[in-house]
Amino acid sequence: MSIKLYSKGKYKRHAMKDRHIIQHFLLIVFSIIALFPIVLVVMNSFKDRSAIFKTPYNLPNSSTVSLIGYQTVNERSTFGLYYFNSIVVTASAIFFVMFFGSMVAFAFSQYNFRLKNSLKLFFLLGILIPIRLGSVSILELIVHLGLANTLLALIVVYIAQCLPLAILILTQFMETIPHELIDAARIDGANEFRVYLTILPLVTPALGTVGAFTMLPVWNDVWFPLILSSGDQVKTVTLGALEFMGEFTSDWNALLAALTLSIVPILIAYFVFSRKILGNLTIGAIK
């Protein structure tokens, strides 16, 4: 009997080990596929034009290395202004998505009212239906409000785009907070806004998850900056990179250099906050 139990335990350990090996192998393959285009762009941004087309997969060497792309970006565009615009838009969108999303999630998790389920369905539709389907109507509304070619237009649209998912994530977290803690705060005389501020630190992992899911699509978006804020003074980094693409000819050195520069803030944020972001995403998945 003991021999059979030992054999079964040994078989389970081997099966679990094999499963972990397969999982790690698939993750490595997926990581290589995801990182390959980024590495290719960065690598070719340091080559001359002929090397980009002749040997795109080779590392830059003494005969192919060139910084002409970065020089062109520095001379022909105001990339520092584009960086500033992208930072303002992304930071503002993250802040307001967290603020409004957490307040709506607090209401959904703590109160019962007649239109609660209908509002939840409304926000769920915001996740299921892509916001770009309403681009024409959004453009008409932005023009009517006098917000065309402003950073505020982008901020408002991105808040609307990212808010439904933020509400869904934060509501799931806030529903797990013990009601005894909230009742104790109310007994102590705290008003509802004070109660909201009291439980807000308890959903920090969810806020980190929301921040990560908001930052990437906002920073990398080209569509809405192109149709809402394409003026020279309000261009974002990704839209500024398109300056080097023409209908008939493109400056590939400058384009690759601009794309590389646009990637840098995301990479810095990842390396600085990677452990925190991954931890928050893991907790969010568990919740």
C-alpha positions as CSV (number, residue, x, y, z in Angstrom):
1,M,0.0,0.0,0.0
2,S,2.8,2.4,0.9
3,I,4.6,1.5,-2.3
4,K,1.5,2.4,-4.3
5,L,1.1,5.7,-2.5
6,Y,4.8,6.5,-3.0
7,S,4.4,5.7,-6.7
8,K,1.3,7.9,-7.1
9,G,3.0,10.8,-5.3
10,K,6.1,10.5,-7.4
11,Y,4.0,10.4,-10.6
12,K,2.1,13.6,-9.5
13,R,5.4,15.4,-8.8
14,H,6.8,14.4,-12.2
15,A,3.5,15.5,-13.9
16,M,3.5,18.8,-12.1
17,K,7.2,19.4,-13.0
18,D,6.5,18.6,-16.7
19,R,3.5,21.0,-16.6
20,H,5.7,23.8,-15.1
21,I,8.3,23.2,-17.8
22,I,5.7,23.4,-20.6
23,Q,4.2,26.6,-19.0
24,H,7.7,28.3,-18.7
25,F,8.5,27.2,-22.3
26,L,5.3,28.8,-23.6
27,L,5.9,31.9,-21.6
28,I,9.4,32.2,-23.0
29,V,8.2,31.7,-26.6
30,F,5.5,34.3,-26.1
31,S,8.0,36.8,-24.5
32,I,10.3,36.4,-27.5
33,I,7.5,37.0,-30.0
34,A,6.3,40.1,-28.0
35,L,9.8,41.6,-27.6
36,F,11.2,40.8,-31.1
37,P,9.5,43.8,-32.8
38,I,10.7,46.2,-30.1
39,V,14.3,44.9,-30.3
40,L,14.2,45.1,-34.1
41,V,13.1,48.8,-34.0
42,V,15.6,49.8,-31.4
43,M,18.4,47.9,-33.1
44,N,17.7,49.4,-36.6
45,S,17.4,52.9,-35.2
46,F,21.2,52.9,-34.8
47,K,21.9,51.9,-38.4
48,D,22.3,53.8,-41.6
49,R,19.5,53.5,-44.2
50,S,21.1,50.9,-46.4
51,A,21.8,48.6,-43.5
52,I,18.2,48.8,-42.4
53,F,17.0,47.2,-45.6
54,K,20.0,44.9,-46.4
55,T,20.7,43.5,-42.9
56,P,17.7,44.3,-40.7
57,Y,18.3,41.4,-38.3
58,N,22.0,42.0,-37.7
59,L,23.3,44.0,-34.8
60,P,24.9,47.4,-35.7
61,N,28.6,47.3,-36.3
62,S,31.4,49.7,-37.0
63,S,30.4,49.9,-40.7
64,T,26.6,50.2,-40.3
65,V,26.2,52.2,-37.0
66,S,24.7,55.7,-37.5
67,L,23.0,58.3,-35.3
68,I,21.5,60.2,-38.3
69,G,18.0,59.2,-37.3
70,Y,18.3,60.8,-33.8
71,Q,20.0,63.9,-35.3
72,T,17.1,64.3,-37.7
73,V,14.5,63.9,-34.9
74,N,16.4,66.5,-32.9
75,E,16.7,69.0,-35.8
76,R,13.3,68.6,-37.6
77,S,10.8,68.2,-34.7
78,T,10.1,69.4,-31.2
79,F,10.2,66.0,-29.6
80,G,10.6,67.4,-26.1
81,L,7.2,69.2,-26.5
82,Y,5.6,65.9,-27.7
83,Y,7.0,64.1,-24.6
84,F,5.5,66.8,-22.4
85,N,2.1,66.5,-24.1
86,S,2.1,62.7,-23.7
87,I,3.1,62.9,-20.1
88,V,0.3,65.4,-19.3
89,V,-2.3,63.4,-21.1
90,T,-1.3,60.1,-19.7
91,A,-0.9,61.3,-16.1
92,S,-4.2,63.2,-16.1
93,A,-6.0,60.2,-17.6
94,I,-4.6,57.8,-15.0
95,F,-5.5,60.2,-12.1
96,F,-9.0,60.9,-13.1
97,V,-9.7,57.3,-14.1
98,M,-8.6,56.2,-10.7
99,F,-10.5,58.9,-8.9
100,F,-13.8,58.6,-10.7
101,G,-13.5,54.8,-11.1
102,S,-13.0,54.3,-7.3
103,M,-15.9,56.6,-6.4
104,V,-18.3,54.8,-8.7
105,A,-17.0,51.4,-7.5
106,F,-17.6,52.6,-3.9
107,A,-21.2,53.4,-4.7
108,F,-21.7,50.1,-6.5
109,S,-20.2,48.1,-3.6
110,Q,-21.8,49.9,-0.7
111,Y,-25.3,51.1,-1.8
112,N,-28.4,49.4,-3.2
113,F,-30.5,51.6,-5.5
114,R,-33.0,51.1,-8.3
115,L,-30.7,51.7,-11.3
116,K,-27.7,49.9,-10.0
117,N,-27.8,46.9,-12.3
118,S,-28.7,49.0,-15.3
119,L,-25.7,51.2,-14.6
120,K,-23.4,48.2,-14.2
121,L,-24.7,46.9,-17.6
122,F,-24.1,50.4,-19.1
123,F,-20.4,50.4,-18.0
124,L,-20.0,46.7,-19.1
125,L,-21.1,47.8,-22.6
126,G,-18.3,50.4,-22.5
127,I,-15.9,47.4,-22.3
128,L,-17.5,45.3,-24.9
129,I,-18.1,48.1,-27.5
130,P,-14.9,49.7,-28.9
131,I,-14.9,53.5,-28.4
132,R,-13.5,54.0,-31.9
133,L,-16.8,53.0,-33.4
134,G,-18.1,56.4,-32.3
135,S,-15.1,58.4,-33.6
136,V,-17.3,60.6,-35.9
137,S,-19.7,61.5,-33.1
138,I,-16.9,62.1,-30.7
139,L,-15.2,64.4,-33.2
140,E,-18.5,66.3,-33.7
141,L,-18.9,66.7,-30.0
142,I,-15.4,67.8,-29.4
143,V,-15.7,70.5,-32.2
144,H,-19.0,71.6,-30.8
145,L,-17.5,72.1,-27.3
146,G,-14.6,74.0,-28.8
147,L,-12.0,71.5,-27.6
148,A,-10.5,70.5,-30.9
149,N,-6.7,70.6,-31.0
150,T,-6.4,70.7,-27.2
151,L,-4.9,68.2,-24.7
152,L,-8.2,68.4,-22.8
153,A,-10.0,66.7,-25.7
154,L,-7.7,63.7,-25.4
155,I,-7.9,63.5,-21.7
156,V,-11.7,63.5,-21.7
157,V,-11.9,60.8,-24.4
158,Y,-9.3,58.6,-22.6
159,I,-11.2,58.9,-19.3
160,A,-14.3,57.7,-21.1
161,Q,-12.4,54.9,-22.8
162,C,-10.7,53.5,-19.6
163,L,-13.3,54.2,-17.0
164,P,-15.5,51.1,-17.6
165,L,-12.7,48.6,-17.0
166,A,-11.5,50.5,-14.0
167,I,-15.0,50.4,-12.4
168,L,-15.2,46.7,-13.0
169,I,-11.9,46.0,-11.4
170,L,-12.3,48.3,-8.4
171,T,-15.9,47.2,-7.7
172,Q,-14.6,43.6,-7.4
173,F,-12.0,44.7,-4.9
174,M,-14.3,46.9,-2.8
175,E,-16.9,44.2,-2.5
176,T,-14.4,42.1,-0.5
177,I,-13.8,44.8,2.1
178,P,-15.4,43.8,5.5
179,H,-18.6,45.7,6.1
180,E,-17.7,45.8,9.8
181,L,-14.8,48.2,9.0
182,I,-17.1,50.5,7.1
183,D,-19.8,50.4,9.8
184,A,-17.2,51.2,12.4
185,A,-16.1,54.3,10.5
186,R,-19.7,55.4,10.2
187,I,-20.4,54.9,13.9
188,D,-17.4,57.1,14.6
189,G,-19.1,59.9,12.8
190,A,-17.3,59.8,9.4
191,N,-19.3,61.0,6.5
192,E,-19.5,59.0,3.3
193,F,-16.6,60.8,1.6
194,R,-14.5,60.1,4.7
195,V,-15.5,56.5,4.6
196,Y,-14.5,56.4,1.0
197,L,-11.1,57.9,1.8
198,T,-10.7,55.4,4.7
199,I,-11.1,52.3,2.5
200,L,-9.2,53.7,-0.5
201,P,-5.7,52.6,0.8
202,L,-7.1,49.0,1.1
203,V,-7.6,48.8,-2.7
204,T,-4.1,50.0,-3.6
205,P,-3.4,46.8,-5.6
206,A,-6.5,47.4,-7.6
207,L,-5.5,51.0,-8.2
208,G,-2.1,49.8,-9.4
209,T,-3.8,47.4,-11.8
210,V,-6.0,50.2,-13.2
211,G,-3.0,52.4,-13.6
212,A,-1.1,49.8,-15.6
213,F,-4.2,49.1,-17.8
214,T,-4.6,52.8,-18.4
215,M,-1.1,53.9,-19.0
216,L,-0.2,51.6,-22.0
217,P,-3.2,52.3,-24.3
218,V,-3.2,56.0,-23.6
219,W,0.6,56.5,-24.2
220,N,0.6,54.3,-27.3
221,D,-2.6,55.6,-28.9
222,V,-2.3,57.2,-32.3
223,W,-6.0,57.3,-33.5
224,F,-7.5,59.9,-31.2
225,P,-4.5,62.3,-31.3
226,L,-4.7,62.1,-35.1
227,I,-8.3,63.0,-35.4
228,L,-8.8,65.3,-32.3
229,S,-5.4,67.0,-31.6
230,S,-3.2,67.0,-34.6
231,G,-1.9,70.6,-34.2
232,D,1.9,71.1,-33.8
233,Q,1.6,72.3,-30.3
234,V,-0.5,69.5,-29.0
235,K,0.9,66.4,-30.7
236,T,1.8,63.4,-28.6
237,V,4.9,61.3,-29.0
238,T,3.4,58.6,-31.1
239,L,1.7,61.1,-33.4
240,G,5.0,63.1,-33.7
241,A,6.7,59.9,-34.9
242,L,4.4,59.9,-37.9
243,E,6.0,63.2,-39.1
244,F,8.7,61.2,-40.7
245,M,6.3,59.0,-42.8
246,G,5.3,60.4,-46.2
247,E,2.9,59.3,-48.8
248,F,5.7,58.5,-51.3
249,T,8.9,58.5,-49.2
250,S,9.7,58.0,-45.5
251,D,12.7,58.8,-43.4
252,W,13.2,55.4,-41.9
253,N,16.1,56.4,-39.8
254,A,14.2,59.2,-38.1
255,L,11.0,57.1,-37.9
256,L,12.8,54.3,-36.1
257,A,14.6,56.7,-33.8
258,A,11.3,58.5,-32.9
259,L,9.6,55.1,-32.2
260,T,12.6,54.2,-30.0
261,L,12.4,57.4,-28.0
262,S,8.6,56.9,-27.6
263,I,9.3,53.5,-26.0
264,V,11.8,54.7,-23.5
265,P,9.3,56.0,-20.8
266,I,7.3,52.8,-20.9
267,L,10.4,50.8,-20.4
268,I,11.7,53.0,-17.6
269,A,8.3,52.7,-15.9
270,Y,8.3,48.9,-16.3
271,F,11.8,48.4,-14.9
272,V,11.2,50.7,-12.0
273,F,7.7,49.4,-11.0
274,S,7.8,45.9,-12.6
275,R,7.6,44.0,-9.4
276,K,4.8,46.2,-8.0
277,I,2.8,46.1,-11.2
278,L,3.1,42.3,-11.6
279,G,2.2,41.9,-7.9
280,N,-0.9,44.1,-8.4
281,L,-1.9,42.3,-11.5
282,T,-1.6,38.9,-9.7
283,I,-3.7,40.1,-6.8
284,G,-6.2,41.5,-9.2
285,A,-6.5,38.2,-11.0
286,I,-7.0,36.4,-7.7
287,K,-9.7,38.8,-6.6
